[in-house]
Amino acid sequence: MFEDFERRTVRVDNDSVEISFVQGGTGPAVLLLHGAPQTHTMWHLVAPHLAAEHTVVAADLRGYGDSSKPRSSADHSTYSFRTMALDQVQLMEQLGHERFAVVAHDRGARVAHRLLLDHPDRVSAAALIDILPTEYNYTHVTRELATAYWHWFAFIQPEPLPEDLITPDPVTFLRHVLNSFGSTRSIFAPEAMAEYERCFADPAMIHAMCEDYRAAASIDLEHDRESRDKRIECPMLLIWGSRGVVGQQADPLKVWSNYAADVRGEVLDAGHFVAEEQPERTAQVLTQFLQSLPN
């Protein structure tokens, strides 16, 4: 995987955490961010396509993959979307990219949303895959949403309960999650699954993931309320899976139009894990979007 990419780790000023990433290609910069419980590996089939015309940086969020996994603070701000967004801004700055596009899935897309709000001058365009805004989800909870997103409410329980439930058999838990939300585990390449299992076996990553969700239900909501009057002005592409939860819960274009000025969308024949279930189509849609942007 990522045969023509360089693997590196950079220490950023934000808490002095180390961010692990791969980089390849030439051209305008594109930052790829992953979701939970995955790593940058989720982009292994899409990144080479994008690298034909772009400098592609696929990074592990703090707490995930091979990036640093600090213990969290009492207010969970260590794993807030604001903190994780700043990590990525500082990473791209160190790599010489003052301005870039961002393509992000799941939790990474929530980091990207905060990045768009806190650092609008850094982002030329954004593609968010299979999410609705965090604030929207928490203010529109139904029985169906709570059933589908059971983990949102399980992981936010105080430490160490969620960690203790997952840590004894992390591989079984991981495989269950990757077999959910309209996707089946068969879509994942064996080498990608092996990498997910390697990383998720680390109790520190399990703790970080839980803290990510705890932050989303607390300090991130505070930040969202403070930013409610801000609108995202850069072009935004939404991609979601036809068999996933997002499109069944609401009309993504209608919801996101309340948060962003320029929203367009594409629904693909997939579950939640779109980039690995429909990699060629995902790459095609992303390439068309990025090519449509003004120079």
C-alpha positions in Angstrom: 0.0 0.0 0.0 1.1 3.6 -0.8 4.1 2.2 -2.7 5.0 5.5 -4.3 4.4 7.5 -1.2 6.9 8.6 1.4 6.2 7.7 5.1 7.1 10.4 7.6 6.4 11.7 11.1 6.4 15.4 12.0 6.3 16.9 15.5 3.8 19.9 15.5 3.8 22.7 18.0 0.3 21.9 19.3 1.1 19.9 22.5 4.3 18.7 20.7 2.4 15.7 19.3 3.9 13.7 16.4 1.7 13.2 13.4 2.3 10.2 11.2 1.5 10.5 7.5 2.3 9.5 3.9 2.9 11.9 1.1 3.0 11.5 -2.6 2.4 13.1 -6.0 2.8 16.7 -7.2 0.5 19.6 -7.7 -1.9 21.5 -5.5 -2.0 20.1 -1.9 -4.8 17.8 -0.7 -5.0 16.6 2.9 -6.8 13.3 3.5 -8.2 12.6 7.0 -9.6 9.3 8.1 -12.4 8.2 10.5 -12.7 5.8 13.5 -11.7 3.2 14.1 -9.4 3.4 11.1 -6.1 5.2 10.1 -4.8 6.9 7.0 -4.7 3.4 5.5 -8.4 3.8 4.4 -7.1 6.0 1.6 -4.8 3.4 0.1 -7.0 2.9 -3.0 -8.0 6.5 -3.5 -4.8 8.4 -2.8 -2.8 7.1 -5.8 -5.5 8.4 -8.1 -5.5 11.8 -6.6 -1.6 11.9 -6.6 -1.7 12.0 -10.4 -2.5 15.7 -10.2 -2.0 16.7 -6.5 0.4 16.5 -3.7 -1.5 14.2 -1.4 -0.9 14.1 2.4 -2.8 11.2 4.2 -2.4 11.7 7.9 -3.2 9.8 11.1 -5.2 12.0 13.5 -3.7 12.4 17.0 -4.7 9.3 19.0 -5.0 7.1 15.9 -2.6 5.0 13.8 1.0 5.8 14.5 0.4 9.4 15.6 1.0 10.4 19.3 -1.7 9.3 21.8 -1.5 11.7 24.8 -3.6 11.1 27.8 -6.6 13.4 27.8 -7.4 16.4 29.9 -10.4 16.5 32.3 -12.4 18.6 29.8 -11.5 16.3 26.9 -10.0 19.2 24.9 -6.9 17.1 24.2 -9.1 15.3 21.6 -11.4 18.1 20.6 -12.0 18.7 16.9 -10.4 22.1 17.4 -7.2 20.6 18.8 -7.0 17.9 16.1 -7.7 20.5 13.4 -4.8 22.6 14.6 -2.5 19.6 14.4 -3.3 19.2 10.7 -2.9 22.9 9.9 0.5 22.9 11.6 1.5 19.7 9.8 0.6 21.1 6.4 2.4 24.4 7.2 5.6 22.5 8.1 5.3 20.7 4.7 5.1 24.0 3.0 1.4 24.1 2.3 -0.2 27.3 3.5 -3.4 26.6 1.6 -4.8 23.2 0.7 -8.0 21.2 0.0 -9.2 18.7 2.5 -10.9 15.4 1.9 -12.2 13.7 5.0 -14.3 10.8 6.2 -16.3 10.1 9.4 -14.4 11.6 12.5 -11.8 13.1 10.1 -14.6 14.9 8.4 -15.7 16.4 11.7 -12.1 17.6 12.3 -12.3 19.1 8.8 -15.5 20.9 9.6 -13.8 22.5 12.6 -10.8 23.3 10.5 -13.0 25.1 8.0 -14.5 27.2 10.8 -11.3 28.0 12.7 -8.9 28.3 9.7 -11.0 29.3 6.7 -8.0 31.1 5.1 -6.1 27.8 4.9 -8.7 25.7 3.0 -9.4 26.1 -0.7 -12.2 23.5 -0.8 -13.5 20.5 1.2 -15.0 17.1 0.5 -16.8 15.5 3.5 -17.7 11.9 3.3 -20.7 10.4 5.0 -21.4 12.7 7.9 -23.9 15.2 9.1 -22.7 18.0 11.4 -22.0 16.9 15.0 -24.3 19.5 16.4 -27.1 18.4 14.1 -26.9 14.8 15.1 -27.0 15.6 18.8 -30.0 17.9 18.4 -31.9 15.5 16.2 -31.6 12.2 18.1 -34.3 9.6 17.3 -34.7 6.0 18.3 -33.4 5.1 14.8 -30.3 7.3 15.1 -29.5 6.1 18.6 -29.8 2.5 17.5 -27.5 3.0 14.4 -25.1 5.2 16.3 -25.1 3.3 19.5 -21.4 3.8 19.8 -21.8 7.6 20.1 -23.5 7.1 23.4 -21.5 4.1 24.6 -18.1 5.7 24.1 -19.0 8.9 25.9 -19.5 7.1 29.2 -16.8 8.0 31.8 -13.4 6.3 31.6 -12.7 3.5 32.0 -15.9 1.7 31.2 -15.8 1.9 27.4 -12.1 1.2 27.4 -12.5 -1.8 29.7 -15.3 -3.2 27.5 -13.2 -3.0 24.3 -9.6 -3.7 25.3 -9.9 -7.4 26.2 -10.9 -8.3 22.6 -10.2 -5.3 20.3 -10.1 -7.2 17.1 -13.6 -8.6 17.5 -14.9 -5.2 18.3 -13.1 -3.6 15.3 -14.4 -6.3 12.9 -17.9 -5.7 14.2 -17.7 -1.9 13.5 -16.3 -2.4 10.1 -19.1 -4.8 9.3 -21.7 -2.1 10.1 -23.5 1.0 8.8 -24.4 -0.6 5.5 -20.9 -2.0 4.7 -19.6 -5.5 5.1 -16.1 -6.5 6.2 -15.5 -8.2 2.9 -14.8 -4.8 1.2 -11.6 -4.3 3.1 -8.3 -5.5 1.6 -6.5 -8.0 3.8 -3.5 -5.8 4.1 -5.7 -2.9 5.2 -7.5 -5.0 7.7 -4.2 -6.2 9.1 -3.1 -2.6 9.6 -6.3 -1.6 11.3 -6.0 -4.5 13.6 -2.4 -3.7 14.4 -3.2 -0.1 15.4 -6.4 -0.8 17.2 -4.8 -3.4 19.4 -3.0 -0.6 21.2 -5.0 0.4 24.4 -3.8 4.0 24.0 -5.7 4.2 20.6 -8.8 2.8 22.2 -8.6 5.4 24.9 -8.0 8.2 22.4 -11.0 7.1 20.3 -13.2 7.2 23.3 -11.9 10.6 24.2 -12.6 11.8 20.7 -16.3 10.8 21.2 -16.4 12.3 24.7 -15.1 15.6 23.4 -17.7 15.6 20.6 -20.5 15.3 23.3 -19.1 18.1 25.4 -16.4 20.7 24.5 -17.0 20.3 20.7 -20.7 21.1 21.2 -19.6 24.3 23.0 -17.4 25.2 20.1 -20.2 24.5 17.7 -22.6 26.7 19.5 -20.0 29.5 19.5 -19.6 29.1 15.8 -23.2 28.8 14.9 -23.4 32.1 13.0 -20.3 31.3 10.9 -20.9 29.9 7.4 -18.4 28.0 5.4 -17.6 29.9 2.2 -15.3 27.6 0.3 -16.7 25.0 -2.1 -17.9 21.9 -0.3 -18.6 18.5 -1.8 -20.6 16.0 0.2 -20.4 12.3 -0.6 -22.5 9.7 1.2 -23.4 6.0 0.8 -26.8 5.0 -0.4 -26.9 2.2 2.2 -25.4 4.2 5.0 -27.1 5.9 7.9 -26.5 9.5 6.8 -28.8 9.6 3.8 -31.5 7.7 5.6 -31.5 10.1 8.5 -31.8 13.3 6.5 -31.2 15.1 3.2 -27.4 15.9 3.5 -27.5 18.7 1.0 -30.4 20.4 2.8 -28.8 20.0 6.2 -25.4 21.2 5.2 -26.8 24.2 3.3 -27.5 25.7 6.8 -23.8 25.5 7.5 -22.1 26.3 4.2 -22.7 28.6 1.3 -21.6 26.4 -1.7 -22.7 22.8 -1.2 -22.9 20.1 -3.8 -23.3 16.4 -3.4 -23.0 12.9 -4.8 -24.5 9.7 -3.4 -22.6 6.5 -4.2 -23.8 2.8 -4.1 -22.1 2.0 -0.9 -22.4 1.8 2.9 -20.5 4.0 5.3 -17.0 3.0 4.2 -17.4 4.6 0.8 -13.7 5.0 -0.1 -12.9 1.3 0.2 -16.2 0.0 -1.1 -16.3 2.3 -4.2 -12.6 3.5 -4.5 -12.6 4.2 -8.3 -15.9 6.1 -8.3 -14.9 8.0 -5.1 -11.6 9.0 -6.7 -13.4 10.0 -9.9 -15.9 12.2 -8.1 -13.2 13.8 -6.0 -11.0 14.4 -9.0 -13.8 16.1 -10.9 -14.6 18.3 -7.9 -10.9 19.3 -7.4 -10.5 20.0 -11.2 -13.6 22.3 -11.1 -12.0 24.6 -8.6 -10.5 28.0 -9.7 -6.8 28.1 -9.9 
